[in-house]
Amino acid sequence: MKIKETLFLDVHAIQTVPPSNINRDDTGSPKTAQYGGVRRARISSQSWKKAIRDYFSKRCEQSKVGVRTLKIVEYIAKEILKLDDSLTFDEASKLANEVLNNAGIKTKKDFKTQAILFLGYVQAQKLAKAAIEKISDKAVLKDILNNNPAIDIALFGRMVADDPSLNEDASAQVAHSISTHAVQTEFDFYTANDDLSPEDNAGASMLGNIEFNSSTLYRYANVAVHELLNQLKDKEAVKNTLKLFIEAFCNSLPTGKSNTFANQTLPQVLLLTLRNDRPVNMVSAFEEAVKSNQGYVEKSVEKLTDEYRKTEKFVNKPVFTIYVSVDKFKGLSEIGEEKSSLTELVDEFSNRLEEMIKEF
């Protein structure tokens, strides 16, 4: 099957989260959003993208992922030392600093960059080689920074304040996850006793409050497959990157207060669609908040499948839709093909994608 001019992967999930505070604001409160006239629980896209990147780092070759840091000089210096161990670390750092400056990246006296820089491992290796070879041509060095992006840079983009020509447009978009229903913030009052205090001391040594809420979340992300292919320039790399992205979307979780609440849940439904016209976020299914005293998952899934059918009034029918679910929820089998596990889902997606991009 020949691919269309554009191809988009949509990833949808319904996921319950018990009492938790996995993404908090500057006051320590769980993040929320007003939507459909009621207060919703909210997990920011930045928070979940960080969790996805962490998942990548643990399950992907070093050469495939990037690093975001102010210490890029130090990062490249270590690569320089791998190529020439006769240099001292200070000498390597000076070479790394010089090659970055020549590329248009400004650094401070302490060799840190002015702002956090997102750099791929292959890019760092090539800059290290250029530093040793005393390459100072800005065009050549910028070419290194603009090519061979790590998969997380390709997916989530890069902004370079010093030189916008070094920016990388993201091929993926990740939505802020919100609860399908209204929530209220609750408070956990806690105390701590001193283990070595006298037995007749009845007072607590510390006390405080932790805010939390519970929610059933609608989660959404998309990837412009055609853009990812343009960035990575390798069909096998695109296929493997999307497989890892789907797996990470399902299994990653922001870590805020996780030791306190142990909120280690997984989605109840994971739904994939491949579209050739445009991506579709179906959060509009929950503009009218779900109301229930017997759980929110079933009603949320029902609203999601209803919205899926409604969108076909405005956009093309998806190329294909597949899903994995913990239960036989009403409506899912009418919109897509069920898979028995995440592994089977990812493999089936990969096989179908491979056929579609053969002639791209």
Secondary structure, DSSP 8 states (H G I E B T S, - for coil): ----S--EEEEEEEEEEEEE-SSB-TTS-B-EEEETTEEEEEE-HHHHHHHHHHHHHHHS-GGG-EEEES-HHHHHHHHHHHH-TTS-HHHHHHHHHHHHHHHT--B-TTS-BSS-EEEEHHHHHHHHHHHHTT---HHHHHHHHHSS--HHHHHH-B--TT-GGG-B--SEEE--EEESS----EEEEEEE--TTS-TT--S-SEEEEEEEEEEEEEEEEEEEHHHHHHHH--HHHHHHHHHHHHHHHHH----TTHHHH------SEEEEEEESS-----GGGGSS----SS-SHHHHHHHHHHHHHHHTTTS---SEEEEEESS--TTHHHHSEE-SSHHHHHHHHHHHHHHHTTT-
